[in-house]
Amino acid sequence: MKKIFIVVIFGLTLCGNVFGNGKILKSGFLSGEWKLDTNFEVKDPKNKILIIYNHGQDDHDKASKNCVWKNNIRNIASLSGKKVKNKEVLVYNFCTDHLAGDDWKRLWKKKFDFPYNGITKLDKRVNANLDLIKKFVELGIPNNQIFMAGQSCGGWATMMLMSKYPGEVAGGISTHHACYGKLSKNYKVKKNGIEKALEKFEKKRPGPASLRKNQIKDISSAKNLPVLVFTHPKDPYDGLLSDWVENIPGVKHIVISQDYKINNKTCSRIGMGNEGRWEEKVKNGHYMAISDCFQHYNPVILDYIASRLK
């Protein structure tokens, strides 16, 4: 049996330019609740499992100085140090929000003249992950012991990379995949239905609508996409637009819950800001996977990782 390595990295709050105002501003290995190690080294790589975590995306196709909010990484960081088949899991938080699409100034305009000129931010994020994977392989972690994970647009990027470059990683974990705004809410999917809602989106924002449609087509064409996908029906982004993943071979789709509870526990977000630790109840389905009660699914995630180790 081949050895397996798990690496999980999350951005945490320390000091200086690593953390700021409740945000994580650097890439690095995650551990504990909010600890971040920016040293790029792995001891005993043959006995590690690496999880590369990709954050969401604030400014669509534009560059941003942000990386990830601290409250967003508590759950993925909780996997750090876990053992799967006697291999240690590492989590790596990967900041790529500084990237910008080549045609971002035009993309979200109502009158968008096709085609998109250059490379999108999302494609650049995929390419950056490929470069990072290569660096970890050079450190001694085999591709079949590396996993990619992501929240929101990071989940979308996870599926894009794995569909275009099968074999680069052993598997993926996507939570609340979405990258083009609050489509479920803004276009009233529950009331209008999926087809009518997407027609309105295409009319109002032809550029993003076209990118989204083509990316879904590319992802759906995968012969096998071993991704664990978590969604929630009350997610205002793509919550009611997520069922397309169920037709892709290899995808395991889990609907987190129908409300804001998991296993009868009311879910809350927990973070750290300038005034210290804070907690608030979840009132938005897009935040369910970063809520405290989502760790109920940690055994499911670890079992999935074990199933992908060869």
N, C-alpha and C positions, 0 to 999 in steps of 0.2 A: 504494500500500500504506500502510495506517495505521501510524503509529509505535507502538512498543511499549516499555513500561517495566516493569522488574522490581525490586521492592523486597523485600529479605529482612531480617527483624529478629530477633535472638536476644538473650536476656539473658546478659550476661557478668559476670565478676567484676572489679570495679574497687575501689571503696572506699566508705566511708560507708554510707548506707542503700540504695544501689543494689544491692550484693551483701552476702550474709551467709551464713556457714557452708555454702559450696558452692552457694548458691541465687542466683538472679537475682530481684530484688524490684521491678523497674521495667520499664515498657514502653520500647522504644527500638529504634533501628536496630542491627543486628548486623554485625560484620565481623571478619576474622581468626579467631582461635580463641575468645577470650572478651572482645571489646571491644564496649561498648555506648554508643551516642550517644543521649541522651535529648532532644536538640533536635528539635523537630517542624518540620523544614523540608526541602525537596527542591530542589536546584539542577537546572536544566534538566529539569523534569519530563516534557517531551514526549519525552525520550530515556531514560526509565527504565521498568523493569518492576518492579512492586511485589509482593512476597510477604508476606502477613500471616500470621504463625505463631501458632497457638493451642496452648497447653500442655495437658497432661492435667489431671485434677481429683482432688485428694486426698480430699475429704470429701463426695463424692456431691452432695447438694443443699445442703450447709451452706457458709457463708463460711469462707475460710481466709486467713491472712496470707502464705501462700506464693505463688509465681508459677511458677518452673520451676527445676529443678536445672541447674547449668552443663553437666554431661555430656550433658544432653538436647538441647542446641542446637548442638553442634559441627558436625553434618552440615548442618543447614539454613543455618547461618552460612557454611559453606564455599561456598555458592552466591552469596554476596554478592560483587559485583564482576565476576561472569562476564558475558560478552557473548552476547546472543541477537539475531541479525539486527541487529547493530551497536547494540543498546540495552543499557544497563547494568542488571544485576539488583540490586535493593535488598531486604533482608530486615528485616521489622519484627516484633519480639517483642511480643505483645499480652497483657498481664497482666489477667486478669478473675476470678481466684480469690477476690477480695474480695466478689464477688456472692453472694447467698444466695437460694434459692427461698423463696417466700412460705409454703410449707407443709412446710418441711424437718423440723420437729419430729415430724410424723406419718408422713412418707413411708415410712421404713424399718421401721416397727413391723409386727409380724406380723399384727395385726388393724388393717387400714387401711380406714376408711370412705370410700368414693368419694363425690364426685369430689375431685380435687386442688383445693385452694382457692388461687386466684391463679396466679402465673407461676412456672414452674420456673427453677432456676438455669441450666439449659442454654438455655432460651428467652431468658433475660436476656443470656446470652453471645452468642447470635445477634443480638439487638437491638443490643448494644454494638458488634459487628462492623459492622453496617449503619451505625451512626453514624460509626464510624472510616472506613469506605469513603467516606462522604459528605465527610468532612474532607479525605481525600486527593484526591478529585475536585476539591474547591475549591482545592487547591494546584496543580492542573493535570494530574494523572494521570488519563487516561480510564478508565472502568470496564473497557473491553476490554484494558487493560494491567495490570490488578490480578488477582492470584491469591490464593486462600486456602489455607492449609495447616494441618495439625494432627496431633498425636500423641495416640493414645488417645481421651479424651473430646473433645479438640480436633479430632480427625479426624471424630468423630461430629457435632460442631457444624458442621464444614465441609460435610458432606453435608446436614444439616438446612437450613442457610442457602441452599445452592445449589438445593435442591429446592423451597423455598418462594418464593425470590426469584430466579428465573432472569434472567440478564442483569446482575446486580449485579457479578459478577466474570467474568473470562474462563475460569477453570477452577479446579480444586482438586486438592490432593495430600493424601491421607489415609494415615496409617501406624498400623496396629494399632487400628482404630476399636473402642472399647469404652467403656461409661460406667456399668455396673451390677455391677461386681465381677468376681471370678474365676469366671465361670460355667462355663467349660470344665473347670476343675479341681475346683471345689467340688461340682458336680453330675454329675461323672464322665461327660461327654459321650461320650468314647471307648468307655466300657463300656455306658452306658445308652442311647445314641443321642440325637439332638437332641430329638425329641418328648417322650420321657420326662423328660429332663433339664429341659426348660423347664416341664413340668408341675410338677415338684418345686420349681422356682424360684418359680412362680406361687403355689403353696400356701404356701411359707415367706415370700415377700416379695411380696404381691399388688400393692402400690403401684408399686414399681419395675418389676415384670414387666409391668404394664399400660402404664406410660409407654413402656417399651422396645418393646413390641408395636405401639403406636400410632405411635411415631416411625418404626419400620421401615416401617409401612404408608404413612405420608406420604412418606418418602424414596423408596420403591419406586414410588410413583405418578407420579414425575417423567417427563415425556415425553422428556427428554434430560438426563442428568447427566454432564457432562464432567469426571469425577474420576479421577485416577490413584490406585488403591487398593492399598496394600501390606499383606499379612498374613503370618502365620507359623503353621503347624499346632501348634507347641508353645507358643503364647501361652496362658497359663492363663486369660486373660480371655475373649475371644471368638474365640480361634484356630480352634476347630472349629465355630464358629457364624457364619462370615463369608461363606459361599457365596451368601447371599441377594443380595449386591450384583451377582452375575454376570447376573442377569435384568433389570437396569436398563439401558435404552438409554444409550449414551455412556460407561459405566463401563469402565475398563481395569483388570482385576484381576491383580496380580502376586503370586504366592506367592514370598516372598523366598528360601527354601530349605527343605529338609526337616530340617536339623540346625542347628548353630550355626557353620556355615561359609558363606562366600560366595566363589565362585571359588577354592575349595580353601584359603582363608585362614581360620584360626580367629579368630572375632570377639571383640573386647574393648570394654569401656566405658572411656572416659578422662575424668577429671574433675579438679576443683581444689577442695581443701578447706583447712581450717585448717593442715594439716600439709604442704601443697603438692600437687603433681600426683600423681594416683594412676591405676592401671590394673588392671582385673580381667576375667577371661574371662567371656563371656556364658553364663549357665546358665538363662536365662529368655527364651522367644521374644518376649515383650512388649518386650524391649530390643534386638531385632535392628536396628531402624531407627535406633536411636541409638548403635549400635556403630561402631567405627572402619571396619570393612570395608563398611558400607552405602554409602560414597561411591563404591563400584563402580557404583551406580545413578545417580550424578549425570548422566552423559550421557543416560540414559533420561529423567530429569526435565527436562533442558534441551531435549531433542528434543520432549518433550510440550508444554512451554511454547511452543516455536517453532511447533508445529502449531496452537496455539490463537490465535496472533496474527493479526489480520486487517488 
